[in-house]
Amino acid sequence: MSNGEFPYSVGKDDKPINFQMNTSDQMAQYKNDEKNQKASPIVPFDIEVMNSKLGDMFVTLAELRNMLMRLTAQPIEGPTAVPYKGVNKGAVENITNKIDEINEIILDIPEDLAKIAI
């Protein structure tokens, strides 16, 4: 009955209900049917935009790290050959180590984003 005149007819059911199925068989059947009905996941943002934001964050943190390192470095030019007075080198080193750890994590994130991309 599925021809040009009746495009919405579905025809007869060639897979009758199986009354011999127990609950575990039914659940397996429903889960199998559900796989065919689910839409593929959609990422609400473009992955390239996310990668660009991560790149911007990496560059910003690298610039911050360089600013902090200049605080403890001896100046190339100038009247004094000592670093800025009152700067705690240990604290600056602690911060730069944290920035390095964050940048390593940022570099790993695009691989994970690629796994969820469609």
N, CA, C and O atoms as a MOPAC input file, in Angstrom:
PM7 MOZYME 1SCF
protein

 N      0.80900 1    -1.18200 1     0.00000 1
 C      0.00000 1     0.00000 1     0.00000 1
 C      0.86500 1     1.26300 1     0.00000 1
 O      0.34400 1     2.37000 1    -0.13300 1
 N      2.15900 1     1.10400 1     0.14600 1
 C      3.04800 1     2.25800 1     0.13700 1
 C      3.43600 1     2.55600 1    -1.30300 1
 O      4.44300 1     2.05300 1    -1.80100 1
 N      2.65500 1     3.35100 1    -1.94700 1
 C      2.95900 1     3.74400 1    -3.32000 1
 C      2.77500 1     5.24300 1    -3.46200 1
 O      2.63800 1     5.94400 1    -2.45900 1
 N      2.76900 1     5.74100 1    -4.66800 1
 C      2.66300 1     7.17200 1    -4.90400 1
 C      1.36000 1     7.77600 1    -4.45200 1
 O      1.32300 1     8.95100 1    -4.08800 1
 N      0.27800 1     7.00200 1    -4.46300 1
 C     -1.01500 1     7.53800 1    -4.06100 1
 C     -1.13200 1     7.71800 1    -2.55300 1
 O     -1.78400 1     8.65200 1    -2.08700 1
 N     -0.51300 1     6.83900 1    -1.80100 1
 C     -0.60900 1     6.87000 1    -0.34400 1
 C      0.79800 1     6.95500 1     0.26100 1
 O      1.31300 1     5.95000 1     0.75000 1
 N      1.41800 1     8.12000 1     0.23600 1
 C      2.81100 1     8.21500 1     0.70500 1
 C      2.97300 1     8.01700 1     2.20700 1
 O      4.08200 1     7.75900 1     2.67500 1
 N      1.87300 1     8.13400 1     2.98300 1
 C      1.99400 1     8.01900 1     4.43100 1
 C      1.59100 1     6.64900 1     4.95300 1
 O      1.59800 1     6.44000 1     6.16600 1
 N      1.25200 1     5.73900 1     4.10900 1
 C      0.89100 1     4.41300 1     4.60500 1
 C      2.16500 1     3.66500 1     4.97000 1
 O      3.18800 1     3.79500 1     4.29800 1
 N      2.09300 1     2.90000 1     6.01500 1
 C      3.28200 1     2.23000 1     6.52600 1
 C      3.31100 1     0.74200 1     6.22700 1
 O      4.34300 1     0.09800 1     6.41500 1
 N      2.24500 1     0.20500 1     5.78300 1
 C      2.21800 1    -1.21700 1     5.46700 1
 C      1.92000 1    -2.05000 1     6.69300 1
 O      1.62300 1    -1.52300 1     7.76500 1
 N      2.00300 1    -3.37000 1     6.52100 1
 C      1.67900 1    -4.26200 1     7.63100 1
 C      2.89700 1    -4.47700 1     8.51400 1
 O      4.03500 1    -4.30300 1     8.07800 1
 N      2.64900 1    -4.85300 1     9.74500 1
 C      3.71600 1    -5.11000 1    10.70700 1
 C      4.24200 1    -6.51400 1    10.47900 1
 O      3.53200 1    -7.49700 1    10.68900 1
 N      5.49200 1    -6.60100 1    10.04700 1
 C      6.06300 1    -7.92300 1     9.79700 1
 C      6.85500 1    -8.44400 1    10.99600 1
 O      7.43000 1    -9.53000 1    10.93700 1
 N      6.88600 1    -7.66600 1    12.09100 1
 C      7.56400 1    -8.09800 1    13.32100 1
 C      6.54800 1    -8.03200 1    14.45900 1
 O      6.47200 1    -7.02200 1    15.15900 1
 N      5.78000 1    -9.07900 1    14.64700 1
 C      4.76300 1    -9.03600 1    15.69600 1
 C      5.40700 1    -8.98300 1    17.08800 1
 O      6.59500 1    -9.25200 1    17.26500 1
 N      4.57900 1    -8.62900 1    18.04900 1
 C      5.04600 1    -8.53400 1    19.43200 1
 C      5.41200 1    -9.91900 1    19.92000 1
 O      4.67400 1   -10.88100 1    19.70800 1
 N      6.55500 1   -10.01300 1    20.57600 1
 C      7.00500 1   -11.28500 1    21.13100 1
 C      6.59400 1   -11.33300 1    22.59200 1
 O      7.18400 1   -10.64700 1    23.42800 1
 N      5.59900 1   -12.12800 1    22.90100 1
 C      5.10700 1   -12.21600 1    24.26900 1
 C      5.97600 1   -13.12600 1    25.13200 1
 O      5.74000 1   -13.23900 1    26.33500 1
 N      6.96900 1   -13.77000 1    24.54400 1
 C      7.84300 1   -14.66300 1    25.29100 1
 C      9.02000 1   -13.92800 1    25.94500 1
 O      9.79300 1   -14.54500 1    26.67900 1
 N      9.16700 1   -12.63700 1    25.69500 1
 C     10.29200 1   -11.88600 1    26.24500 1
 C     10.08300 1   -11.60700 1    27.72700 1
 O      8.98100 1   -11.25400 1    28.14700 1
 N     11.14200 1   -11.76400 1    28.52100 1
 C     11.07300 1   -11.37800 1    29.92900 1
 C     11.53200 1    -9.92800 1    30.05400 1
 O     11.83400 1    -9.28700 1    29.04700 1
 N     11.58700 1    -9.41300 1    31.26500 1
 C     11.89800 1    -7.99200 1    31.44600 1
 C     13.30800 1    -7.64300 1    30.99000 1
 O     13.51500 1    -6.57500 1    30.41400 1
 N     14.27100 1    -8.50500 1    31.23000 1
 C     15.64100 1    -8.18900 1    30.79900 1
 C     15.73300 1    -8.18000 1    29.27700 1
 O     16.45300 1    -7.35700 1    28.71300 1
 N     15.01500 1    -9.08400 1    28.59900 1
 C     14.99900 1    -9.07400 1    27.13500 1
 C     14.33800 1    -7.79800 1    26.61200 1
 O     14.79200 1    -7.20800 1    25.63100 1
 N     13.27200 1    -7.38600 1    27.27400 1
 C     12.57900 1    -6.17800 1    26.85300 1
 C     13.47400 1    -4.95100 1    27.01200 1
 O     13.53300 1    -4.10200 1    26.12300 1
 N     14.17900 1    -4.85700 1    28.15700 1
 C     15.07700 1    -3.72600 1    28.37200 1
 C     16.17600 1    -3.70000 1    27.31900 1
 O     16.51800 1    -2.63600 1    26.80300 1
 N     16.72700 1    -4.85700 1    26.99900 1
 C     17.77300 1    -4.91200 1    25.97400 1
 C     17.21800 1    -4.45900 1    24.63000 1
 O     17.87900 1    -3.72700 1    23.89300 1
 N     15.99300 1    -4.90000 1    24.31200 1
 C     15.36500 1    -4.50100 1    23.05900 1
 C     15.11000 1    -2.99800 1    23.01900 1
 O     15.35600 1    -2.35400 1    21.99900 1
 N     14.61500 1    -2.43300 1    24.13000 1
 C     14.35100 1    -0.99600 1    24.17700 1
 C     15.63500 1    -0.19000 1    24.03500 1
 O     15.66200 1     0.82500 1    23.34000 1
 N     16.70200 1    -0.64400 1    24.69500 1
 C     17.98100 1     0.07000 1    24.58900 1
 C     18.51400 1    -0.00900 1    23.16000 1
 O     19.07800 1     0.96000 1    22.65000 1
 N     18.33900 1    -1.14300 1    22.52500 1
 C     18.78300 1    -1.29000 1    21.14400 1
 C     17.97000 1    -0.37600 1    20.22300 1
 O     18.52700 1     0.26100 1    19.32900 1
 N     16.66500 1    -0.31500 1    20.43900 1
 C     15.82100 1     0.57400 1    19.64400 1
 C     16.15900 1     2.03900 1    19.90400 1
 O     16.09600 1     2.86600 1    18.99400 1
 N     16.52000 1     2.35900 1    21.15400 1
 C     16.82400 1     3.73600 1    21.52500 1
 C     18.07600 1     4.24100 1    20.81500 1
 O     18.17300 1     5.42700 1    20.50200 1
 N     19.02200 1     3.36400 1    20.56300 1
 C     20.24600 1     3.75900 1    19.85200 1
 C     19.92200 1     4.31800 1    18.47700 1
 O     20.57300 1     5.25200 1    18.00800 1
 N     18.92900 1     3.75300 1    17.84500 1
 C     18.55600 1     4.19000 1    16.50500 1
 C     17.73300 1     5.47300 1    16.52700 1
 O     17.58500 1     6.12100 1    15.49000 1
 N     17.19600 1     5.85200 1    17.67700 1
 C     16.32500 1     7.01600 1    17.74800 1
 C     17.02000 1     8.27100 1    18.25400 1
 O     16.54000 1     9.38100 1    18.02500 1
 N     18.13600 1     8.10700 1    18.93500 1
 C     18.79500 1     9.27400 1    19.51000 1
 C     19.49400 1    10.09500 1    18.44300 1
 O     20.11200 1     9.56400 1    17.52000 1
 N     19.37800 1    11.37900 1    18.59300 1
 C     20.10300 1    12.29500 1    17.70800 1
 C     21.55700 1    12.35900 1    18.16600 1
 O     21.85800 1    12.14800 1    19.34000 1
 N     22.43000 1    12.64600 1    17.25100 1
 C     23.83200 1    12.77100 1    17.60500 1
 C     24.01600 1    14.00900 1    18.47500 1
 O     23.28600 1    14.98900 1    18.32500 1
 N     24.99500 1    13.96900 1    19.39100 1
 C     25.20400 1    15.13500 1    20.25100 1
 C     25.67400 1    16.33600 1    19.44200 1
 O     26.44900 1    16.20300 1    18.49500 1
 N     25.19600 1    17.49600 1    19.82900 1
 C     25.54900 1    18.72600 1    19.12000 1
 C     26.27000 1    19.64500 1    20.09700 1
 O     25.76700 1    19.93000 1    21.18300 1
 N     27.43000 1    20.09600 1    19.70700 1
 C     28.18700 1    21.03100 1    20.53300 1
 C     27.66700 1    22.43600 1    20.23500 1
 O     27.62800 1    22.84400 1    19.07400 1
 N     27.26500 1    23.18800 1    21.27600 1
 C     26.66000 1    24.49400 1    21.01700 1
 C     27.63800 1    25.55700 1    20.51000 1
 O     27.21200 1    26.59900 1    20.01200 1
 N     28.94100 1    25.30600 1    20.63200 1
 C     29.93500 1    26.26200 1    20.17700 1
 C     30.85700 1    25.57600 1    19.18800 1
 O     31.04500 1    24.36000 1    19.23100 1
 N     31.42200 1    26.36000 1    18.31100 1
 C     32.36700 1    25.82600 1    17.34700 1
 C     33.66300 1    25.45100 1    18.06400 1
 O     34.17900 1    26.23200 1    18.86400 1
 N     34.18000 1    24.27700 1    17.78500 1
 C     35.39900 1    23.79400 1    18.43500 1
 C     36.58200 1    24.70600 1    18.11500 1
 O     37.44800 1    24.91500 1    18.96400 1
 N     36.62500 1    25.24100 1    16.91800 1
 C     37.72100 1    26.13200 1    16.55200 1
 C     37.71400 1    27.40400 1    17.39200 1
 O     38.77200 1    27.92600 1    17.74400 1
 N     36.52000 1    27.90100 1    17.71400 1
 C     36.41500 1    29.08300 1    18.56600 1
 C     36.95300 1    28.75800 1    19.95600 1
 O     37.66300 1    29.56500 1    20.55600 1
 N     36.61400 1    27.57700 1    20.46600 1
 C     37.12000 1    27.16300 1    21.77700 1
 C     38.64400 1    27.05100 1    21.75500 1
 O     39.31500 1    27.49700 1    22.68600 1
 N     39.18300 1    26.45900 1    20.70300 1
 C     40.63600 1    26.34100 1    20.59300 1
 C     41.29600 1    27.71300 1    20.50400 1
 O     42.38000 1    27.92100 1    21.04900 1
 N     40.65100 1    28.63600 1    19.82300 1
 C     41.17500 1    30.00000 1    19.72700 1
 C     41.20900 1    30.66500 1    21.10100 1
 O     42.18300 1    31.33600 1    21.44400 1
 N     40.14800 1    30.47900 1    21.88600 1
 C     40.10500 1    31.04600 1    23.23800 1
 C     41.20300 1    30.44100 1    24.10300 1
 O     41.84100 1    31.14400 1    24.88700 1
 N     41.42100 1    29.13800 1    23.96100 1
 C     42.49800 1    28.48900 1    24.71700 1
 C     43.85500 1    29.04000 1    24.31000 1
 O     44.72700 1    29.23800 1    25.15700 1
 N     44.03800 1    29.28800 1    23.02100 1
 C     45.29000 1    29.86600 1    22.54100 1
 C     45.51600 1    31.26100 1    23.09300 1
 O     46.63200 1    31.61700 1    23.47300 1
 N     44.43900 1    32.05800 1    23.13500 1
 C     44.53800 1    33.40400 1    23.70500 1
 C     44.92100 1    33.34000 1    25.18400 1
 O     45.73000 1    34.13100 1    25.66900 1
 N     44.31700 1    32.37300 1    25.89000 1
 C     44.61100 1    32.22400 1    27.31000 1
 C     46.07600 1    31.81900 1    27.52000 1
 O     46.74400 1    32.31400 1    28.42800 1
 N     46.56000 1    30.91500 1    26.66700 1
 C     47.95600 1    30.46900 1    26.75100 1
 C     48.91000 1    31.64800 1    26.55200 1
 O     49.86700 1    31.81800 1    27.30800 1
 N     48.64100 1    32.45100 1    25.53500 1
 C     49.50900 1    33.59900 1    25.23000 1
 C     49.47000 1    34.61300 1    26.36700 1
 O     50.51000 1    35.15300 1    26.74600 1
 N     48.28700 1    34.88100 1    26.91700 1
 C     48.15700 1    35.83300 1    28.01700 1
 C     48.93800 1    35.36900 1    29.23900 1
 O     49.61900 1    36.16200 1    29.88800 1
 N     48.83500 1    34.08000 1    29.54900 1
 C     49.58300 1    33.55700 1    30.68900 1
 C     51.09200 1    33.58900 1    30.43700 1
 O     51.87000 1    33.83200 1    31.35900 1
 N     51.50100 1    33.34700 1    29.20200 1
 C     52.93100 1    33.41800 1    28.87400 1
 C     53.44500 1    34.85400 1    29.03300 1
 O     54.55800 1    35.06800 1    29.51400 1
 N     52.63600 1    35.82600 1    28.63100 1
 C     53.02400 1    37.22500 1    28.80900 1
 C     53.12000 1    37.58200 1    30.29100 1
 O     54.04400 1    38.28100 1    30.70600 1
 N     52.17200 1    37.10400 1    31.07900 1
 C     52.19900 1    37.34700 1    32.52300 1
 C     53.44700 1    36.72500 1    33.14000 1
 O     54.09200 1    37.32000 1    34.00400 1
 N     53.77700 1    35.51800 1    32.68200 1
 C     54.98200 1    34.83800 1    33.19000 1
 C     56.23300 1    35.66600 1    32.87100 1
 O     57.11100 1    35.82200 1    33.71900 1
 N     56.30800 1    36.18600 1    31.65900 1
 C     57.46100 1    37.00300 1    31.28300 1
 C     57.54400 1    38.28100 1    32.12500 1
 O     58.63900 1    38.69600 1    32.50200 1
 N     56.40400 1    38.90600 1    32.42200 1
 C     56.40500 1    40.09400 1    33.27200 1
 C     56.95000 1    39.76500 1    34.65900 1
 O     57.74700 1    40.51500 1    35.22200 1
 N     56.50600 1    38.63400 1    35.19800 1
 C     56.97700 1    38.23900 1    36.52700 1
 C     58.46600 1    37.90700 1    36.52600 1
 O     59.18200 1    38.23300 1    37.47300 1
 N     58.92300 1    37.26100 1    35.46700 1
 C     60.34200 1    36.90700 1    35.39700 1
 C     61.20900 1    38.16800 1    35.30000 1
 O     62.32700 1    38.19800 1    35.81500 1
 N     60.69100 1    39.20000 1    34.64100 1
 C     61.45100 1    40.45100 1    34.54200 1
 C     61.59600 1    41.13900 1    35.89600 1
 O     62.54000 1    41.89900 1    36.11100 1
 N     60.65600 1    40.87000 1    36.81100 1
 C     60.76400 1    41.45900 1    38.14600 1
 C     62.00300 1    40.96700 1    38.88800 1
 O     62.63500 1    41.72200 1    39.62800 1
 N     62.34100 1    39.70400 1    38.68500 1
 C     63.46200 1    39.13200 1    39.43100 1
 C     64.75400 1    39.11000 1    38.62700 1
 O     65.81700 1    38.82300 1    39.17700 1
 N     64.67700 1    39.40900 1    37.33400 1
 C     65.88900 1    39.39500 1    36.50200 1
 C     66.67900 1    40.67400 1    36.70600 1
 O     66.11800 1    41.72800 1    37.00400 1
 N     67.95300 1    40.56800 1    36.54500 1
 C     68.78500 1    41.76500 1    36.65000 1
 C     68.60600 1    42.58000 1    35.38100 1
 O     68.56700 1    42.01200 1    34.29000 1
 N     68.49700 1    43.89000 1    35.49400 1
 C     68.30000 1    44.72400 1    34.30800 1
 C     69.51800 1    44.69900 1    33.40200 1
 O     70.65600 1    44.66600 1    33.86800 1
 N     69.26000 1    44.71700 1    32.09500 1
 C     70.34800 1    44.74100 1    31.11400 1
 C     70.98400 1    46.12100 1    31.09500 1
 O     72.20500 1    46.24400 1    30.99400 1
 N     70.17200 1    47.14500 1    31.19000 1
 C     70.67600 1    48.52100 1    31.20300 1
 C     70.17500 1    49.21100 1    32.46100 1
 O     69.18500 1    48.78100 1    33.05100 1
 N     70.82500 1    50.24000 1    32.86200 1
 C     70.34100 1    51.01400 1    33.99400 1
 C     71.42600 1    51.26800 1    35.01300 1
 O     72.52100 1    50.71200 1    34.93300 1
 N     71.11000 1    52.10800 1    35.96000 1
 C     72.12600 1    52.51200 1    36.93900 1
 C     72.45100 1    51.41400 1    37.95200 1
 O     73.54000 1    51.42300 1    38.52500 1
 N     71.54100 1    50.47400 1    38.18700 1
 C     71.81500 1    49.43200 1    39.18200 1
 C     71.91100 1    48.08800 1    38.50900 1
 O     71.31200 1    47.85400 1    37.45900 1
 N     72.66400 1    47.21700 1    39.12200 1
 C     72.80400 1    45.85900 1    38.59900 1
 C     72.09700 1    44.86800 1    39.50800 1
 O     72.45900 1    43.69300 1    39.54900 1
 N     71.09800 1    45.33400 1    40.23200 1
 C     70.36400 1    44.44300 1    41.13000 1
 C     68.89700 1    44.40300 1    40.69000 1
 O     68.41100 1    45.35300 1    40.07600 1
 N     68.18800 1    43.30800 1    41.00000 1
 C     66.75700 1    43.25900 1    40.65200 1
 C     65.95700 1    44.25700 1    41.48200 1
 O     66.47900 1    44.88200 1    42.40500 1
 N     64.69300 1    44.39000 1    41.13700 1
 C     63.83000 1    45.31700 1    41.86900 1
 C     63.84300 1    44.95200 1    43.34500 1
 O     63.75200 1    43.77800 1    43.70400 1
 N     63.95600 1    45.95400 1    44.18800 1
 C     64.02900 1    45.71600 1    45.62600 1
 C     62.65400 1    45.34100 1    46.15900 1
 O     61.63200 1    45.84900 1    45.69600 1
 N     62.64500 1    44.46000 1    47.12200 1
 C     61.41100 1    44.06500 1    47.77600 1
 C     60.63100 1    42.97800 1    47.07500 1
 O     59.55300 1    42.61200 1    47.54400 1
 N     61.12800 1    42.44100 1    45.96500 1
 C     60.42200 1    41.38100 1    45.24500 1
 C     60.82900 1    40.04000 1    45.84100 1
 O     62.01500 1    39.71900 1    45.92700 1
 N     59.85200 1    39.27700 1    46.24200 1
 C     60.09400 1    37.95400 1    46.80700 1
 C     60.29300 1    36.96500 1    45.65800 1
 O     59.33100 1    36.58700 1    44.99000 1
 N     61.52800 1    36.55100 1    45.43200 1
 C     61.82900 1    35.65200 1    44.31300 1
 C     61.12500 1    34.30600 1    44.45200 1
 O     60.70700 1    33.70700 1    43.46100 1
 N     61.00000 1    33.84200 1    45.68300 1
 C     60.31900 1    32.56400 1    45.91200 1
 C     58.86100 1    32.60800 1    45.50100 1
 O     58.34200 1    31.66300 1    44.90700 1
 N     58.20000 1    33.72000 1    45.82400 1
 C     56.78700 1    33.86900 1    45.46000 1
 C     56.62600 1    33.95900 1    43.94600 1
 O     55.70700 1    33.37700 1    43.37000 1
 N     57.54000 1    34.70200 1    43.30800 1
 C     57.47900 1    34.82400 1    41.84800 1
 C     57.71400 1    33.46700 1    41.19800 1
 O     57.03600 1    33.11500 1    40.23200 1
 N     58.66400 1    32.70800 1    41.71600 1
 C     58.93600 1    31.38000 1    41.16100 1
 C     57.74300 1    30.45300 1    41.35300 1
 O     57.42600 1    29.66100 1    40.46600 1
 N     57.07800 1    30.54400 1    42.50200 1
 C     55.88900 1    29.73800 1    42.77100 1
 C     54.78300 1    30.06400 1    41.76700 1
 O     54.12700 1    29.16300 1    41.24400 1
 N     54.58200 1    31.34400 1    41.50300 1
 C     53.55100 1    31.75800 1    40.55000 1
 C     53.90000 1    31.29200 1    39.13700 1
 O     53.03500 1    30.79100 1    38.41800 1
 N     55.15000 1    31.45400 1    38.73900 1
 C     55.53900 1    31.04100 1    37.38300 1
 C     55.41700 1    29.53000 1    37.21500 1
 O     55.07500 1    29.05800 1    36.13100 1
 N     55.69000 1    28.76500 1    38.26900 1
 C     55.49700 1    27.30800 1    38.19100 1
 C     54.03000 1    26.96000 1    37.99100 1
 O     53.69900 1    26.05600 1    37.22400 1
 N     53.15500 1    27.67800 1    38.68200 1
 C     51.71300 1    27.44300 1    38.51200 1
 C     51.26700 1    27.81100 1    37.10100 1
 O     50.45200 1    27.11100 1    36.49900 1
 N     51.80000 1    28.90400 1    36.57900 1
 C     51.46300 1    29.30600 1    35.20300 1
 C     51.92000 1    28.23200 1    34.22100 1
 O     51.20700 1    27.91200 1    33.27000 1
 N     53.11200 1    27.67500 1    34.45200 1
 C     53.60000 1    26.60200 1    33.57400 1
 C     52.69200 1    25.38600 1    33.62300 1
 O     52.41700 1    24.77700 1    32.58900 1
 N     52.21900 1    25.02000 1    34.82200 1
 C     51.30700 1    23.87500 1    34.95200 1
 C     49.99400 1    24.14100 1    34.21400 1
 O     49.47500 1    23.26700 1    33.52000 1
 N     49.46900 1    25.34600 1    34.37000 1
 C     48.20900 1    25.69600 1    33.69500 1
 C     48.39100 1    25.65100 1    32.18400 1
 O     47.51800 1    25.15400 1    31.47200 1
 N     49.50500 1    26.15800 1    31.69100 1
 C     49.74400 1    26.14500 1    30.24700 1
 C     49.89200 1    24.72500 1    29.71500 1
 O     49.48200 1    24.44500 1    28.58800 1
 N     50.46900 1    23.82500 1    30.50600 1
 C     50.55000 1    22.42500 1    30.08000 1
 C     49.15600 1    21.81800 1    29.96800 1
 O     48.87400 1    21.06700 1    29.03400 1
 N     48.29200 1    22.14100 1    30.91400 1
 C     46.91300 1    21.64400 1    30.86000 1
 C     46.18600 1    22.23400 1    29.64800 1
 O     45.45700 1    21.52700 1    28.95000 1
 N     46.38500 1    23.51600 1    29.40500 1
 C     45.74400 1    24.17500 1    28.26000 1
 C     46.16400 1    23.49800 1    26.95500 1
 O     45.35000 1    23.35200 1    26.04200 1
 N     47.42200 1    23.08900 1    26.86400 1
 C     47.89000 1    22.43000 1    25.64600 1
 C     47.25100 1    21.05900 1    25.44500 1
 O     47.16900 1    20.58200 1    24.31300 1
 N     46.79700 1    20.41400 1    26.52400 1
 C     46.16400 1    19.09900 1    26.42100 1
 C     44.67800 1    19.17900 1    26.09200 1
 O     44.11300 1    18.21500 1    25.57700 1
 N     44.04600 1    20.28800 1    26.37300 1
 C     42.58900 1    20.39600 1    26.20100 1
 C     42.12900 1    20.24500 1    24.75300 1
 O     41.10000 1    19.60400 1    24.53600 1
 N     42.81700 1    20.79100 1    23.74300 1
 C     42.32300 1    20.61900 1    22.36700 1
 C     42.17500 1    19.15400 1    21.93800 1
 O     41.29800 1    18.83700 1    21.13300 1
 N     43.01300 1    18.26300 1    22.46100 1
 C     42.86000 1    16.84200 1    22.14300 1
 C     41.53000 1    16.32000 1    22.67100 1
 O     40.84700 1    15.55400 1    21.99100 1
 N     41.16100 1    16.73200 1    23.88200 1
 C     39.89000 1    16.31600 1    24.46000 1
 C     38.71900 1    16.94300 1    23.71300 1
 O     37.68900 1    16.29600 1    23.51800 1
 N     38.87000 1    18.19600 1    23.29600 1
 C     37.81300 1    18.83900 1    22.52100 1
 C     37.58900 1    18.13400 1    21.18900 1
 O     36.45900 1    18.04200 1    20.70900 1
 N     38.66400 1    17.64100 1    20.59800 1
 C     38.54500 1    16.94400 1    19.31900 1
 C     37.71400 1    15.66100 1    19.46700 1
 O     37.07700 1    15.21800 1    18.51100 1
 N     37.72300 1    15.07500 1    20.65800 1
 C     36.94700 1    13.85300 1    20.88700 1
 C     35.46000 1    14.11800 1    20.93800 1
 O     34.66500 1    13.23600 1    20.61400 1
 N     35.06200 1    15.33500 1    21.34300 1
 C     33.62100 1    15.61600 1    21.41900 1
 C     33.12200 1    16.34500 1    20.17900 1
 O     31.92100 1    16.57500 1    20.03800 1
 N     34.01600 1    16.70400 1    19.29500 1
 C     33.60700 1    17.42500 1    18.08200 1
 C     32.81900 1    16.51600 1    17.16700 1
 O     33.00500 1    15.29900 1    17.14800 1
 N     31.94700 1    17.13000 1    16.42000 1
 C     31.12400 1    16.36300 1    15.47500 1
 C     31.67800 1    16.58600 1    14.07600 1
 O     31.14900 1    16.04100 1    13.10800 1

